[in-house]
Amino acid sequence: MSNMGGKMVSIISISGGVGKTTTVWNLSYLLAQRSLKVLAVDFDQSALLTFVSGFDPSKVIGTCFIPMEYEVYIPENIGTHDIISHTEFGYDLLPSKGCGLKNDRDMKQLAIRNMFKEINK
Protein backbone atom coordinates (compact mmCIF):
# COMPACT_ATOMS: atom_id res chain seq x y z
CA MET A 1 0.00 0.00 0.00
CA SER A 2 3.00 2.29 0.06
CA ASN A 3 2.38 3.28 -3.58
CA MET A 4 -1.01 4.86 -2.80
CA GLY A 5 0.50 8.24 -1.92
CA GLY A 6 -2.10 8.88 0.77
CA LYS A 7 -3.29 7.61 4.08
CA MET A 8 -6.05 5.13 4.79
CA VAL A 9 -8.10 5.43 7.95
CA SER A 10 -10.52 2.68 8.97
CA ILE A 11 -13.27 3.06 11.54
CA ILE A 12 -14.18 -0.46 12.65
CA SER A 13 -16.16 -1.99 15.49
CA ILE A 14 -18.09 -5.22 15.74
CA SER A 15 -20.65 -3.50 17.93
CA GLY A 16 -23.52 -1.54 16.47
CA GLY A 17 -24.56 1.91 17.60
CA VAL A 18 -21.13 3.08 18.70
CA GLY A 19 -20.85 6.02 16.28
CA LYS A 20 -18.89 4.56 13.35
CA THR A 21 -21.00 6.25 10.66
CA THR A 22 -21.10 9.54 12.56
CA THR A 23 -17.33 9.47 12.99
CA VAL A 24 -16.71 8.68 9.30
CA TRP A 25 -19.15 11.37 8.13
CA ASN A 26 -17.66 14.05 10.40
CA LEU A 27 -14.06 13.10 9.66
CA SER A 28 -14.71 13.02 5.90
CA TYR A 29 -16.41 16.41 6.02
CA LEU A 30 -13.72 18.06 8.15
CA LEU A 31 -10.85 16.73 6.03
CA ALA A 32 -12.61 17.79 2.81
CA GLN A 33 -13.10 21.29 4.26
CA ARG A 34 -9.31 21.44 4.67
CA SER A 35 -9.00 20.80 0.91
CA LEU A 36 -7.85 17.22 1.37
CA LYS A 37 -9.04 14.61 -1.10
CA VAL A 38 -11.28 12.14 0.74
CA LEU A 39 -12.90 8.91 -0.39
CA ALA A 40 -15.39 7.56 2.14
CA VAL A 41 -16.37 3.94 1.56
CA ASP A 42 -19.74 2.65 2.77
CA PHE A 43 -19.53 -1.10 3.34
CA ASP A 44 -22.42 -1.15 5.80
CA GLN A 45 -25.49 -3.10 4.75
CA SER A 46 -27.66 -0.37 6.28
CA ALA A 47 -26.15 2.17 3.82
CA LEU A 48 -26.49 4.93 6.41
CA LEU A 49 -23.31 6.74 5.30
CA THR A 50 -24.68 6.76 1.76
CA PHE A 51 -27.95 8.23 3.05
CA VAL A 52 -26.44 10.94 5.28
CA SER A 53 -24.13 11.87 2.41
CA GLY A 54 -27.18 12.90 0.40
CA PHE A 55 -27.94 9.81 -1.69
CA ASP A 56 -30.88 7.44 -1.73
CA PRO A 57 -29.37 3.94 -1.27
CA SER A 58 -32.22 2.37 -3.22
CA LYS A 59 -31.40 4.52 -6.27
CA VAL A 60 -27.60 4.42 -6.36
CA ILE A 61 -25.38 2.02 -8.20
CA GLY A 62 -23.41 0.88 -5.21
CA THR A 63 -21.57 -1.89 -3.49
CA CYS A 64 -22.82 -4.79 -1.45
CA PHE A 65 -20.52 -6.07 1.26
CA ILE A 66 -21.01 -9.57 2.62
CA PRO A 67 -19.35 -9.47 6.07
CA MET A 68 -19.14 -13.21 6.64
CA GLU A 69 -17.39 -13.71 3.30
CA TYR A 70 -15.29 -10.51 3.26
CA GLU A 71 -16.24 -9.89 -0.35
CA VAL A 72 -17.63 -6.90 -2.16
CA TYR A 73 -20.14 -7.21 -4.95
CA ILE A 74 -20.63 -4.55 -7.62
CA PRO A 75 -22.88 -4.53 -10.69
CA GLU A 76 -21.47 -6.31 -13.76
CA ASN A 77 -19.76 -4.20 -16.42
CA ILE A 78 -19.36 -1.27 -14.04
CA GLY A 79 -15.98 -0.21 -12.71
CA THR A 80 -15.36 1.08 -9.21
CA HIS A 81 -14.59 4.55 -10.58
CA ASP A 82 -18.03 4.62 -12.21
CA ILE A 83 -19.87 4.39 -8.89
CA ILE A 84 -17.82 6.88 -6.87
CA SER A 85 -19.91 10.02 -6.38
CA HIS A 86 -18.94 13.49 -5.22
CA THR A 87 -21.00 14.65 -2.25
CA GLU A 88 -22.31 18.11 -1.51
CA PHE A 89 -20.07 18.03 1.57
CA GLY A 90 -16.86 18.00 -0.45
CA TYR A 91 -15.77 14.38 -0.21
CA ASP A 92 -16.14 11.46 -2.59
CA LEU A 93 -18.18 8.42 -1.65
CA LEU A 94 -18.18 4.80 -2.73
CA PRO A 95 -21.84 4.21 -1.84
CA SER A 96 -23.66 1.17 -0.57
CA LYS A 97 -26.88 -0.13 -2.06
CA GLY A 98 -27.87 -1.38 1.36
CA CYS A 99 -28.12 -4.98 0.20
CA GLY A 100 -26.61 -8.18 1.31
CA LEU A 101 -27.88 -10.90 -0.95
CA LYS A 102 -25.10 -12.90 -2.58
CA ASN A 103 -27.38 -14.28 -5.26
CA ASP A 104 -28.53 -10.89 -6.60
CA ARG A 105 -28.59 -11.39 -10.41
CA ASP A 106 -26.87 -8.16 -11.36
CA MET A 107 -23.95 -8.54 -8.94
CA LYS A 108 -20.53 -10.08 -9.38
CA GLN A 109 -17.77 -10.79 -6.93
CA LEU A 110 -14.89 -8.42 -6.51
CA ALA A 111 -12.36 -8.98 -3.75
CA ILE A 112 -11.74 -5.94 -1.57
CA ARG A 113 -8.05 -5.97 -2.40
CA ASN A 114 -8.75 -5.85 -6.14
CA MET A 115 -11.28 -3.06 -5.70
CA PHE A 116 -8.80 -0.82 -3.91
CA LYS A 117 -6.19 -1.65 -6.57
CA GLU A 118 -8.58 -0.32 -9.21
CA ILE A 119 -9.31 2.85 -7.20
CA ASN A 120 -5.57 3.50 -7.03
CA LYS A 121 -5.23 3.54 -10.85
MODELLER restraints for C-alpha pairs under 7 A, 6 or more apart:
rsr = mdl.restraints
at = mdl.atoms
rsr.add(forms.Gaussian(group=physical.xy_distance, feature=features.Distance(at['CA:4:A'], at['CA:120:A']), mean=6.37, stdev=0.5))
rsr.add(forms.Gaussian(group=physical.xy_distance, feature=features.Distance(at['CA:11:A'], at['CA:20:A']), mean=6.09, stdev=0.5))
rsr.add(forms.Gaussian(group=physical.xy_distance, feature=features.Distance(at['CA:11:A'], at['CA:24:A']), mean=6.95, stdev=0.5))
rsr.add(forms.Gaussian(group=physical.xy_distance, feature=features.Distance(at['CA:12:A'], at['CA:20:A']), mean=6.92, stdev=0.5))
rsr.add(forms.Gaussian(group=physical.xy_distance, feature=features.Distance(at['CA:21:A'], at['CA:49:A']), mean=5.86, stdev=0.5))
rsr.add(forms.Gaussian(group=physical.xy_distance, feature=features.Distance(at['CA:25:A'], at['CA:49:A']), mean=6.83, stdev=0.5))
rsr.add(forms.Gaussian(group=physical.xy_distance, feature=features.Distance(at['CA:28:A'], at['CA:38:A']), mean=6.26, stdev=0.5))
rsr.add(forms.Gaussian(group=physical.xy_distance, feature=features.Distance(at['CA:28:A'], at['CA:40:A']), mean=6.66, stdev=0.5))
rsr.add(forms.Gaussian(group=physical.xy_distance, feature=features.Distance(at['CA:28:A'], at['CA:91:A']), mean=6.34, stdev=0.5))
rsr.add(forms.Gaussian(group=physical.xy_distance, feature=features.Distance(at['CA:29:A'], at['CA:89:A']), mean=5.98, stdev=0.5))
rsr.add(forms.Gaussian(group=physical.xy_distance, feature=features.Distance(at['CA:29:A'], at['CA:90:A']), mean=6.68, stdev=0.5))
rsr.add(forms.Gaussian(group=physical.xy_distance, feature=features.Distance(at['CA:29:A'], at['CA:91:A']), mean=6.58, stdev=0.5))
rsr.add(forms.Gaussian(group=physical.xy_distance, feature=features.Distance(at['CA:32:A'], at['CA:38:A']), mean=6.17, stdev=0.5))
rsr.add(forms.Gaussian(group=physical.xy_distance, feature=features.Distance(at['CA:32:A'], at['CA:90:A']), mean=5.36, stdev=0.5))
rsr.add(forms.Gaussian(group=physical.xy_distance, feature=features.Distance(at['CA:32:A'], at['CA:91:A']), mean=5.54, stdev=0.5))
rsr.add(forms.Gaussian(group=physical.xy_distance, feature=features.Distance(at['CA:33:A'], at['CA:90:A']), mean=6.87, stdev=0.5))
rsr.add(forms.Gaussian(group=physical.xy_distance, feature=features.Distance(at['CA:37:A'], at['CA:91:A']), mean=6.79, stdev=0.5))
rsr.add(forms.Gaussian(group=physical.xy_distance, feature=features.Distance(at['CA:38:A'], at['CA:91:A']), mean=5.11, stdev=0.5))
rsr.add(forms.Gaussian(group=physical.xy_distance, feature=features.Distance(at['CA:38:A'], at['CA:92:A']), mean=5.93, stdev=0.5))
rsr.add(forms.Gaussian(group=physical.xy_distance, feature=features.Distance(at['CA:39:A'], at['CA:91:A']), mean=6.17, stdev=0.5))
rsr.add(forms.Gaussian(group=physical.xy_distance, feature=features.Distance(at['CA:39:A'], at['CA:92:A']), mean=4.67, stdev=0.5))
rsr.add(forms.Gaussian(group=physical.xy_distance, feature=features.Distance(at['CA:39:A'], at['CA:93:A']), mean=5.45, stdev=0.5))
rsr.add(forms.Gaussian(group=physical.xy_distance, feature=features.Distance(at['CA:40:A'], at['CA:92:A']), mean=6.18, stdev=0.5))
rsr.add(forms.Gaussian(group=physical.xy_distance, feature=features.Distance(at['CA:40:A'], at['CA:93:A']), mean=4.79, stdev=0.5))
rsr.add(forms.Gaussian(group=physical.xy_distance, feature=features.Distance(at['CA:40:A'], at['CA:94:A']), mean=6.26, stdev=0.5))
rsr.add(forms.Gaussian(group=physical.xy_distance, feature=features.Distance(at['CA:41:A'], at['CA:93:A']), mean=5.81, stdev=0.5))
rsr.add(forms.Gaussian(group=physical.xy_distance, feature=features.Distance(at['CA:41:A'], at['CA:94:A']), mean=4.74, stdev=0.5))
rsr.add(forms.Gaussian(group=physical.xy_distance, feature=features.Distance(at['CA:41:A'], at['CA:95:A']), mean=6.45, stdev=0.5))
rsr.add(forms.Gaussian(group=physical.xy_distance, feature=features.Distance(at['CA:42:A'], at['CA:49:A']), mean=5.99, stdev=0.5))
rsr.add(forms.Gaussian(group=physical.xy_distance, feature=features.Distance(at['CA:42:A'], at['CA:50:A']), mean=6.51, stdev=0.5))
rsr.add(forms.Gaussian(group=physical.xy_distance, feature=features.Distance(at['CA:42:A'], at['CA:94:A']), mean=6.11, stdev=0.5))
rsr.add(forms.Gaussian(group=physical.xy_distance, feature=features.Distance(at['CA:42:A'], at['CA:95:A']), mean=5.30, stdev=0.5))
rsr.add(forms.Gaussian(group=physical.xy_distance, feature=features.Distance(at['CA:42:A'], at['CA:96:A']), mean=5.36, stdev=0.5))
rsr.add(forms.Gaussian(group=physical.xy_distance, feature=features.Distance(at['CA:43:A'], at['CA:64:A']), mean=6.88, stdev=0.5))
rsr.add(forms.Gaussian(group=physical.xy_distance, feature=features.Distance(at['CA:43:A'], at['CA:65:A']), mean=5.48, stdev=0.5))
rsr.add(forms.Gaussian(group=physical.xy_distance, feature=features.Distance(at['CA:43:A'], at['CA:96:A']), mean=6.12, stdev=0.5))
rsr.add(forms.Gaussian(group=physical.xy_distance, feature=features.Distance(at['CA:44:A'], at['CA:65:A']), mean=6.96, stdev=0.5))
rsr.add(forms.Gaussian(group=physical.xy_distance, feature=features.Distance(at['CA:44:A'], at['CA:96:A']), mean=6.89, stdev=0.5))
rsr.add(forms.Gaussian(group=physical.xy_distance, feature=features.Distance(at['CA:45:A'], at['CA:64:A']), mean=6.95, stdev=0.5))
rsr.add(forms.Gaussian(group=physical.xy_distance, feature=features.Distance(at['CA:45:A'], at['CA:65:A']), mean=6.76, stdev=0.5))
rsr.add(forms.Gaussian(group=physical.xy_distance, feature=features.Distance(at['CA:45:A'], at['CA:98:A']), mean=4.49, stdev=0.5))
rsr.add(forms.Gaussian(group=physical.xy_distance, feature=features.Distance(at['CA:45:A'], at['CA:99:A']), mean=5.59, stdev=0.5))
rsr.add(forms.Gaussian(group=physical.xy_distance, feature=features.Distance(at['CA:45:A'], at['CA:100:A']), mean=6.23, stdev=0.5))
rsr.add(forms.Gaussian(group=physical.xy_distance, feature=features.Distance(at['CA:46:A'], at['CA:98:A']), mean=5.03, stdev=0.5))
rsr.add(forms.Gaussian(group=physical.xy_distance, feature=features.Distance(at['CA:47:A'], at['CA:57:A']), mean=6.28, stdev=0.5))
rsr.add(forms.Gaussian(group=physical.xy_distance, feature=features.Distance(at['CA:47:A'], at['CA:96:A']), mean=5.15, stdev=0.5))
rsr.add(forms.Gaussian(group=physical.xy_distance, feature=features.Distance(at['CA:47:A'], at['CA:97:A']), mean=6.36, stdev=0.5))
rsr.add(forms.Gaussian(group=physical.xy_distance, feature=features.Distance(at['CA:47:A'], at['CA:98:A']), mean=4.65, stdev=0.5))
rsr.add(forms.Gaussian(group=physical.xy_distance, feature=features.Distance(at['CA:50:A'], at['CA:57:A']), mean=6.26, stdev=0.5))
rsr.add(forms.Gaussian(group=physical.xy_distance, feature=features.Distance(at['CA:50:A'], at['CA:95:A']), mean=5.25, stdev=0.5))
rsr.add(forms.Gaussian(group=physical.xy_distance, feature=features.Distance(at['CA:50:A'], at['CA:96:A']), mean=6.15, stdev=0.5))
rsr.add(forms.Gaussian(group=physical.xy_distance, feature=features.Distance(at['CA:51:A'], at['CA:57:A']), mean=6.25, stdev=0.5))
rsr.add(forms.Gaussian(group=physical.xy_distance, feature=features.Distance(at['CA:53:A'], at['CA:87:A']), mean=6.26, stdev=0.5))
rsr.add(forms.Gaussian(group=physical.xy_distance, feature=features.Distance(at['CA:54:A'], at['CA:87:A']), mean=6.95, stdev=0.5))
rsr.add(forms.Gaussian(group=physical.xy_distance, feature=features.Distance(at['CA:57:A'], at['CA:96:A']), mean=6.39, stdev=0.5))
rsr.add(forms.Gaussian(group=physical.xy_distance, feature=features.Distance(at['CA:57:A'], at['CA:97:A']), mean=4.83, stdev=0.5))
rsr.add(forms.Gaussian(group=physical.xy_distance, feature=features.Distance(at['CA:57:A'], at['CA:98:A']), mean=6.12, stdev=0.5))
rsr.add(forms.Gaussian(group=physical.xy_distance, feature=features.Distance(at['CA:58:A'], at['CA:97:A']), mean=6.01, stdev=0.5))
rsr.add(forms.Gaussian(group=physical.xy_distance, feature=features.Distance(at['CA:60:A'], at['CA:97:A']), mean=6.30, stdev=0.5))
rsr.add(forms.Gaussian(group=physical.xy_distance, feature=features.Distance(at['CA:61:A'], at['CA:83:A']), mean=6.04, stdev=0.5))
rsr.add(forms.Gaussian(group=physical.xy_distance, feature=features.Distance(at['CA:61:A'], at['CA:97:A']), mean=6.68, stdev=0.5))
rsr.add(forms.Gaussian(group=physical.xy_distance, feature=features.Distance(at['CA:62:A'], at['CA:74:A']), mean=6.56, stdev=0.5))
rsr.add(forms.Gaussian(group=physical.xy_distance, feature=features.Distance(at['CA:62:A'], at['CA:83:A']), mean=6.19, stdev=0.5))
rsr.add(forms.Gaussian(group=physical.xy_distance, feature=features.Distance(at['CA:62:A'], at['CA:94:A']), mean=6.99, stdev=0.5))
rsr.add(forms.Gaussian(group=physical.xy_distance, feature=features.Distance(at['CA:62:A'], at['CA:95:A']), mean=4.99, stdev=0.5))
rsr.add(forms.Gaussian(group=physical.xy_distance, feature=features.Distance(at['CA:62:A'], at['CA:96:A']), mean=4.65, stdev=0.5))
rsr.add(forms.Gaussian(group=physical.xy_distance, feature=features.Distance(at['CA:62:A'], at['CA:97:A']), mean=4.80, stdev=0.5))
rsr.add(forms.Gaussian(group=physical.xy_distance, feature=features.Distance(at['CA:63:A'], at['CA:72:A']), mean=6.50, stdev=0.5))
rsr.add(forms.Gaussian(group=physical.xy_distance, feature=features.Distance(at['CA:63:A'], at['CA:73:A']), mean=5.69, stdev=0.5))
rsr.add(forms.Gaussian(group=physical.xy_distance, feature=features.Distance(at['CA:63:A'], at['CA:74:A']), mean=5.00, stdev=0.5))
rsr.add(forms.Gaussian(group=physical.xy_distance, feature=features.Distance(at['CA:63:A'], at['CA:95:A']), mean=6.33, stdev=0.5))
rsr.add(forms.Gaussian(group=physical.xy_distance, feature=features.Distance(at['CA:63:A'], at['CA:96:A']), mean=4.72, stdev=0.5))
rsr.add(forms.Gaussian(group=physical.xy_distance, feature=features.Distance(at['CA:63:A'], at['CA:97:A']), mean=5.78, stdev=0.5))
rsr.add(forms.Gaussian(group=physical.xy_distance, feature=features.Distance(at['CA:64:A'], at['CA:72:A']), mean=5.65, stdev=0.5))
rsr.add(forms.Gaussian(group=physical.xy_distance, feature=features.Distance(at['CA:64:A'], at['CA:73:A']), mean=5.03, stdev=0.5))
rsr.add(forms.Gaussian(group=physical.xy_distance, feature=features.Distance(at['CA:64:A'], at['CA:74:A']), mean=6.56, stdev=0.5))
rsr.add(forms.Gaussian(group=physical.xy_distance, feature=features.Distance(at['CA:64:A'], at['CA:96:A']), mean=6.08, stdev=0.5))
rsr.add(forms.Gaussian(group=physical.xy_distance, feature=features.Distance(at['CA:64:A'], at['CA:97:A']), mean=6.21, stdev=0.5))
rsr.add(forms.Gaussian(group=physical.xy_distance, feature=features.Distance(at['CA:64:A'], at['CA:98:A']), mean=6.71, stdev=0.5))
rsr.add(forms.Gaussian(group=physical.xy_distance, feature=features.Distance(at['CA:64:A'], at['CA:99:A']), mean=5.55, stdev=0.5))
rsr.add(forms.Gaussian(group=physical.xy_distance, feature=features.Distance(at['CA:64:A'], at['CA:100:A']), mean=5.78, stdev=0.5))
rsr.add(forms.Gaussian(group=physical.xy_distance, feature=features.Distance(at['CA:65:A'], at['CA:71:A']), mean=5.95, stdev=0.5))
rsr.add(forms.Gaussian(group=physical.xy_distance, feature=features.Distance(at['CA:65:A'], at['CA:72:A']), mean=4.55, stdev=0.5))
rsr.add(forms.Gaussian(group=physical.xy_distance, feature=features.Distance(at['CA:65:A'], at['CA:73:A']), mean=6.33, stdev=0.5))
rsr.add(forms.Gaussian(group=physical.xy_distance, feature=features.Distance(at['CA:65:A'], at['CA:100:A']), mean=6.44, stdev=0.5))
rsr.add(forms.Gaussian(group=physical.xy_distance, feature=features.Distance(at['CA:66:A'], at['CA:72:A']), mean=6.43, stdev=0.5))
rsr.add(forms.Gaussian(group=physical.xy_distance, feature=features.Distance(at['CA:66:A'], at['CA:100:A']), mean=5.92, stdev=0.5))
rsr.add(forms.Gaussian(group=physical.xy_distance, feature=features.Distance(at['CA:71:A'], at['CA:109:A']), mean=6.82, stdev=0.5))
rsr.add(forms.Gaussian(group=physical.xy_distance, feature=features.Distance(at['CA:71:A'], at['CA:110:A']), mean=6.48, stdev=0.5))
rsr.add(forms.Gaussian(group=physical.xy_distance, feature=features.Distance(at['CA:71:A'], at['CA:111:A']), mean=5.24, stdev=0.5))
rsr.add(forms.Gaussian(group=physical.xy_distance, feature=features.Distance(at['CA:71:A'], at['CA:112:A']), mean=6.11, stdev=0.5))
rsr.add(forms.Gaussian(group=physical.xy_distance, feature=features.Distance(at['CA:72:A'], at['CA:109:A']), mean=6.16, stdev=0.5))
rsr.add(forms.Gaussian(group=physical.xy_distance, feature=features.Distance(at['CA:72:A'], at['CA:110:A']), mean=5.36, stdev=0.5))
rsr.add(forms.Gaussian(group=physical.xy_distance, feature=features.Distance(at['CA:72:A'], at['CA:111:A']), mean=5.89, stdev=0.5))
rsr.add(forms.Gaussian(group=physical.xy_distance, feature=features.Distance(at['CA:72:A'], at['CA:112:A']), mean=6.00, stdev=0.5))
rsr.add(forms.Gaussian(group=physical.xy_distance, feature=features.Distance(at['CA:73:A'], at['CA:107:A']), mean=5.67, stdev=0.5))
rsr.add(forms.Gaussian(group=physical.xy_distance, feature=features.Distance(at['CA:73:A'], at['CA:108:A']), mean=5.29, stdev=0.5))
rsr.add(forms.Gaussian(group=physical.xy_distance, feature=features.Distance(at['CA:73:A'], at['CA:109:A']), mean=4.74, stdev=0.5))
rsr.add(forms.Gaussian(group=physical.xy_distance, feature=features.Distance(at['CA:73:A'], at['CA:110:A']), mean=5.61, stdev=0.5))
rsr.add(forms.Gaussian(group=physical.xy_distance, feature=features.Distance(at['CA:74:A'], at['CA:107:A']), mean=5.35, stdev=0.5))
rsr.add(forms.Gaussian(group=physical.xy_distance, feature=features.Distance(at['CA:74:A'], at['CA:108:A']), mean=5.80, stdev=0.5))
rsr.add(forms.Gaussian(group=physical.xy_distance, feature=features.Distance(at['CA:74:A'], at['CA:109:A']), mean=6.90, stdev=0.5))
rsr.add(forms.Gaussian(group=physical.xy_distance, feature=features.Distance(at['CA:75:A'], at['CA:106:A']), mean=5.43, stdev=0.5))
rsr.add(forms.Gaussian(group=physical.xy_distance, feature=features.Distance(at['CA:75:A'], at['CA:107:A']), mean=4.50, stdev=0.5))
rsr.add(forms.Gaussian(group=physical.xy_distance, feature=features.Distance(at['CA:75:A'], at['CA:108:A']), mean=6.16, stdev=0.5))
rsr.add(forms.Gaussian(group=physical.xy_distance, feature=features.Distance(at['CA:76:A'], at['CA:106:A']), mean=6.18, stdev=0.5))
rsr.add(forms.Gaussian(group=physical.xy_distance, feature=features.Distance(at['CA:76:A'], at['CA:107:A']), mean=5.86, stdev=0.5))
rsr.add(forms.Gaussian(group=physical.xy_distance, feature=features.Distance(at['CA:76:A'], at['CA:108:A']), mean=5.86, stdev=0.5))
rsr.add(forms.Gaussian(group=physical.xy_distance, feature=features.Distance(at['CA:80:A'], at['CA:115:A']), mean=6.79, stdev=0.5))
rsr.add(forms.Gaussian(group=physical.xy_distance, feature=features.Distance(at['CA:80:A'], at['CA:118:A']), mean=6.93, stdev=0.5))
rsr.add(forms.Gaussian(group=physical.xy_distance, feature=features.Distance(at['CA:80:A'], at['CA:119:A']), mean=6.61, stdev=0.5))
rsr.add(forms.Gaussian(group=physical.xy_distance, feature=features.Distance(at['CA:81:A'], at['CA:119:A']), mean=6.49, stdev=0.5))
rsr.add(forms.Gaussian(group=physical.xy_distance, feature=features.Distance(at['CA:83:A'], at['CA:94:A']), mean=6.40, stdev=0.5))
rsr.add(forms.Gaussian(group=physical.xy_distance, feature=features.Distance(at['CA:84:A'], at['CA:92:A']), mean=6.49, stdev=0.5))
rsr.add(forms.Gaussian(group=physical.xy_distance, feature=features.Distance(at['CA:84:A'], at['CA:93:A']), mean=5.45, stdev=0.5))
rsr.add(forms.Gaussian(group=physical.xy_distance, feature=features.Distance(at['CA:84:A'], at['CA:94:A']), mean=4.65, stdev=0.5))
rsr.add(forms.Gaussian(group=physical.xy_distance, feature=features.Distance(at['CA:84:A'], at['CA:95:A']), mean=6.98, stdev=0.5))
rsr.add(forms.Gaussian(group=physical.xy_distance, feature=features.Distance(at['CA:85:A'], at['CA:92:A']), mean=5.54, stdev=0.5))
rsr.add(forms.Gaussian(group=physical.xy_distance, feature=features.Distance(at['CA:85:A'], at['CA:93:A']), mean=5.28, stdev=0.5))
rsr.add(forms.Gaussian(group=physical.xy_distance, feature=features.Distance(at['CA:85:A'], at['CA:94:A']), mean=6.60, stdev=0.5))
rsr.add(forms.Gaussian(group=physical.xy_distance, feature=features.Distance(at['CA:86:A'], at['CA:92:A']), mean=4.34, stdev=0.5))
rsr.add(forms.Gaussian(group=physical.xy_distance, feature=features.Distance(at['CA:86:A'], at['CA:93:A']), mean=6.24, stdev=0.5))
rsr.add(forms.Gaussian(group=physical.xy_distance, feature=features.Distance(at['CA:87:A'], at['CA:93:A']), mean=6.86, stdev=0.5))
